[in-house]
Amino acid sequence: MDRNEFRDLYHDLRRGRITRRHFMAVTGLGVASAVVAACAPAASSPTPGPTAEPTPPPSEGATPAPTIDVNADWTPPEGVDLGDTLIMTTWPNYHDQKTLDRFKELTGVTVQLNIKGSNEEMLAELLVGGTGWDVLVPTNYTFETYGSKGIVEKLDLTKIPRFDASRYDQRLLSPAFYPAGSKDQYGFNKDWGTTGFTINTKQISTLLTTWKEFFERTQADLSGKVMIHDYQLTSIGSALVALGYSFNSVDDAELAKAEELLVAVKPHLFAITSDYQPAMRSGDAWMTMTWTNDAVQLHRDIPEIEYVIAADGGEIWSDFFAVVTGAPHREAAYAFLDFMATPKVAAQDAIFHGAPLIDSAAIALLPAEATGNKITYPDPASLTKLEFGTAELLTSQARADLWARVKSA
């Protein structure tokens, strides 16, 4: 099967024209492993780079950016008043303060971080309006909702000259096009990763390998020492996987079983939070649901904290940079996106946050210790059971109601 056939099948999968089972049967591999194979750095290359060239954007896609020197430093746009403030709504532990300080040094613009723990929380505030947010860092499954509701704007790519779609694998860039398959681009990838769990092996001698074990042990010998995300997508999804269901299930009977499990687990939890690093670092908690970037940071500072991609399934994700419609500091927002689309900047920032990159030019600038990190760039075989979140989950009333009941139980 060639690259174009794979791309067409993947688009059919995303649009619901074929089932995931059919996709895997025809391609012979999981979506996750295929994506990672295209974006992972070459293990033996002295200058790290992707194992395969990224899929080129379709002809109806975004207008390619002008050719630039990928090794060049970033310079601010000339003759543009950027103001002095930028508000970015994003995730915990996700940006190197040195990167933000460098942007201020070059532009005079202070980046204020507005930290949220879920896409649903971001959406709720955006729907109310008047947030004052400029830049948003949403996940792949949100763009159908954000695009249809006009929450983020179609990117003016002339203001992001450092962005070059040819450096990005189209399978990971494609969710930012709305409607699907159109040339209207609403974001570009920051990075990608997985949702697994971290374990303090100093406290837990037997390494767990599945979500089933995660929830069982939480109710047994690890009671009071475990955390899950304050995020319905990952907490409900991982409970579904533990029960043998799809991470993305909206089946009423399956959701009822997941609710039963989560309600049973809740009294045994140390906390429900998406900012779980402090408790893991202090030793108050011994195990937590974790995103790739947090896992890298925790293991880097405390080597006995190990990361597990559950063998029974779970989530693979990609996050993006987007501009909020009506952004009060719009010029600064575009300058910041252009700054982050600069390979040298993205690579330096990734050394801190630890999530794997998608821009092949930025990957090529990473040091060997980053590209060789098995938390950041795991074995593709470990990802074959993982699923990208689907658009319907962001606005699923059944899931929202379920999570509200769990939180209030």
SVG drawing of the C-alpha trace seen along z (x, -y; Angstrom):
<svg xmlns="http://www.w3.org/2000/svg" viewBox="-27 -50 54 58">
<polyline fill="none" stroke="black" stroke-width="0.4" points="0.0,0.0 1.5,-3.4 1.3,-6.6 -1.6,-8.1 -3.8,-5.0 -3.0,-5.0 -3.9,-8.7 -7.2,-8.1 -8.1,-5.3 -7.2,-7.3 -9.5,-10.2 -12.3,-7.7 -11.7,-6.5 -11.9,-10.0 -15.1,-10.8 -16.8,-7.6 -16.9,-5.9 -15.1,-2.8 -14.7,-1.3 -11.4,-1.2 -11.5,2.6 -11.7,2.4 -8.9,-0.2 -6.6,2.0 -7.4,5.1 -6.7,3.4 -3.6,1.6 -2.2,4.3 -1.3,1.8 -2.9,-0.6 -3.4,-4.2 -1.1,-5.2 1.9,-3.0 1.6,-4.4 1.6,-7.9 4.6,-7.4 6.6,-5.6 6.3,-8.7 7.2,-11.2 9.8,-9.3 13.5,-10.3 15.9,-7.8 17.5,-5.8 20.9,-5.5 21.3,-8.8 24.1,-11.1 21.8,-14.0 18.4,-12.9 15.6,-13.2 12.3,-11.5 12.4,-7.8 10.2,-8.8 9.5,-12.0 6.2,-13.6 3.2,-13.1 2.9,-16.2 -0.2,-18.3 -3.0,-17.6 -3.3,-20.0 -6.4,-21.6 -4.5,-22.2 -2.9,-25.2 -0.7,-27.4 2.9,-26.4 5.0,-28.8 8.0,-30.5 11.2,-28.5 13.2,-29.6 16.4,-28.6 15.3,-26.1 18.4,-26.8 17.7,-30.5 16.8,-32.4 13.4,-34.1 13.0,-37.8 9.8,-39.8 7.7,-41.1 8.7,-44.5 6.3,-47.5 3.8,-45.7 2.5,-46.9 2.5,-43.8 1.4,-45.5 2.8,-44.2 0.6,-41.3 -0.4,-37.9 -2.8,-35.5 -2.4,-31.8 -4.7,-29.2 -2.9,-25.9 -2.1,-22.8 0.0,-22.4 3.8,-22.0 3.7,-22.5 6.0,-25.5 9.5,-26.3 9.6,-29.7 12.9,-30.4 11.0,-30.2 8.4,-32.7 11.1,-35.0 13.0,-34.9 9.8,-35.9 9.4,-38.9 13.1,-39.8 12.6,-39.9 9.2,-41.6 8.4,-43.3 5.3,-41.0 4.7,-39.2 3.0,-35.8 0.5,-35.1 -0.4,-31.4 -4.0,-30.5 -3.8,-26.9 -6.7,-24.5 -7.0,-20.7 -9.3,-19.7 -10.6,-20.7 -14.1,-20.7 -13.2,-23.4 -11.6,-25.5 -14.7,-25.1 -17.2,-26.0 -15.4,-29.3 -15.0,-30.1 -18.8,-29.6 -19.6,-32.1 -17.4,-34.6 -15.3,-37.5 -12.3,-35.4 -9.7,-37.8 -7.7,-34.8 -5.4,-35.2 -3.8,-31.8 -5.3,-28.4 -3.6,-25.0 -6.4,-22.6 -6.3,-18.8 -6.9,-17.1 -10.5,-16.1 -11.8,-19.7 -11.5,-21.4 -14.9,-20.3 -16.6,-22.0 -14.3,-25.0 -14.6,-25.5 -18.3,-25.0 -18.9,-27.5 -16.4,-30.0 -14.4,-29.8 -11.0,-29.8 -10.2,-31.6 -9.0,-30.4 -5.2,-31.0 -3.8,-33.8 -0.7,-31.9 0.9,-35.0 1.5,-36.0 3.2,-32.7 6.0,-32.5 8.1,-30.0 5.3,-27.5 5.8,-25.1 3.3,-22.3 5.7,-20.1 7.6,-19.5 4.6,-18.1 3.0,-14.7 -0.4,-15.3 -2.0,-12.6 -1.3,-14.7 -1.9,-18.1 -5.2,-17.2 -7.5,-17.6 -6.8,-21.3 -8.6,-21.7 -12.3,-22.5 -14.4,-21.3 -12.5,-18.1 -10.6,-17.9 -10.9,-21.6 -8.1,-24.1 -9.2,-26.1 -6.6,-25.6 -7.3,-26.6 -4.1,-25.5 -0.8,-23.7 0.7,-21.0 2.6,-21.8 3.5,-18.2 1.8,-14.8 1.9,-12.2 0.1,-9.5 -2.0,-9.2 -0.6,-6.4 0.3,-6.3 3.4,-6.9 4.5,-4.7 6.9,-5.5 8.8,-2.2 10.4,-3.0 6.9,-2.5 5.4,0.0 7.6,3.0 5.5,4.7 5.1,2.7 1.5,2.5 0.9,2.9 -2.8,2.2 -5.6,-0.1 -7.4,2.9 -4.6,3.3 -4.5,-0.4 -8.1,-0.6 -7.9,2.8 -4.8,1.8 -6.3,-1.6 -9.1,0.1 -6.7,2.5 -3.1,2.0 -2.7,-1.5 -5.8,-3.0 -5.2,-6.7 -2.1,-6.9 -3.4,-7.3 -4.6,-10.2 -6.7,-10.4 -7.2,-13.4 -9.9,-16.0 -10.8,-15.4 -13.7,-13.4 -12.1,-12.3 -9.1,-10.5 -10.6,-9.4 -13.8,-8.0 -11.9,-6.7 -9.3,-4.8 -12.0,-3.3 -13.7,-2.1 -10.5,-0.5 -10.0,1.2 -13.4,2.9 -12.5,4.0 -14.3,1.3 -13.2,-1.4 -11.6,-4.6 -14.2,-6.5 -17.3,-4.6 -20.6,-6.4 -22.6,-3.2 -25.0,-3.7 -24.5,-0.3 -20.7,-0.6 -20.7,-4.1 -22.9,-2.8 -20.2,-0.2 -17.5,-2.9 -19.4,-5.1 -19.8,-2.2 -16.0,-1.6 -15.2,-5.3 -17.6,-5.7 -16.2,-2.7 -12.6,-4.0 -13.3,-7.5 -13.1,-7.0 -9.7,-5.3 -8.1,-8.2 -5.6,-10.7 -7.0,-13.3 -8.7,-14.0 -6.5,-16.6 -4.8,-17.3 -1.9,-19.0 -0.5,-15.9 3.2,-16.6 3.4,-18.2 1.9,-15.2 4.1,-12.7 7.2,-14.8 6.5,-15.0 5.7,-11.3 2.2,-11.9 0.9,-10.0 2.6,-6.9 0.7,-6.5 -1.1,-8.8 -2.7,-9.0 -0.1,-10.9 0.6,-12.6 3.9,-12.1 5.4,-15.5 4.7,-15.2 6.1,-11.6 9.4,-12.9 9.7,-15.7 9.0,-13.5 11.4,-10.7 14.1,-13.2 14.1,-14.6 13.1,-11.4 14.3,-8.3 12.4,-5.9 9.2,-7.3 8.5,-5.2 5.9,-5.6 3.6,-2.9 1.7,-3.0 -1.1,-0.6 -1.1,2.7 -4.9,2.8 -5.3,-0.5 -5.9,-4.2 -5.3,-7.5 -2.9,-9.0 -3.2,-12.7 -1.8,-15.7 -2.1,-19.3 -2.1,-22.4 -1.6,-26.2 -4.6,-28.2 -5.8,-31.8 -9.0,-32.6 -11.6,-34.5 -11.7,-38.1 -8.3,-37.8 -7.6,-41.2 -3.9,-40.9 -4.2,-39.3 -0.9,-40.6 1.0,-39.3 -0.8,-36.0 0.4,-35.5 3.9,-36.6 3.9,-34.0 2.7,-31.3 5.4,-32.2 7.9,-32.1 6.9,-28.6 6.9,-27.5 10.6,-28.3 12.4,-24.9 15.1,-26.1 12.5,-27.5 10.3,-24.4 13.3,-22.1 14.6,-24.1 11.1,-24.2 10.7,-20.5 13.9,-19.8 12.0,-21.1 8.5,-19.8 9.5,-16.4 6.6,-15.8 7.5,-14.4 7.5,-16.9 5.9,-16.7 8.0,-19.3 10.7,-17.2 13.1,-20.2 12.7,-20.7 13.2,-17.0 16.4,-17.1 17.7,-19.8 17.0,-17.8 19.9,-16.3 20.3,-12.5 19.2,-12.2 15.8,-13.7 15.3,-11.6 16.5,-8.5 14.1,-9.0 11.7,-6.0 9.0,-7.9 9.1,-10.6 9.5,-8.4 8.2,-4.9 8.3,-1.7 5.5,-2.0 4.3,1.5 3.3,0.2 0.8,-2.2 -1.2,0.1 -4.2,0.2 -4.3,-3.5 -7.1,-5.7 -7.3,-9.4 -10.3,-11.1 -13.3,-11.6 -15.1,-14.9 -18.4,-13.9 -16.7,-13.4 -16.1,-17.1 -19.8,-17.8 -21.2,-14.4 -23.9,-15.1 -23.9,-11.5 -20.2,-11.7 -20.5,-15.2 -23.4,-14.0 -21.5,-10.9 -18.4,-12.9 -20.6,-15.3 -22.1,-12.4 -18.7,-10.9 -17.3,-14.2 -20.3,-14.7 -20.4,-11.1"/>
</svg>
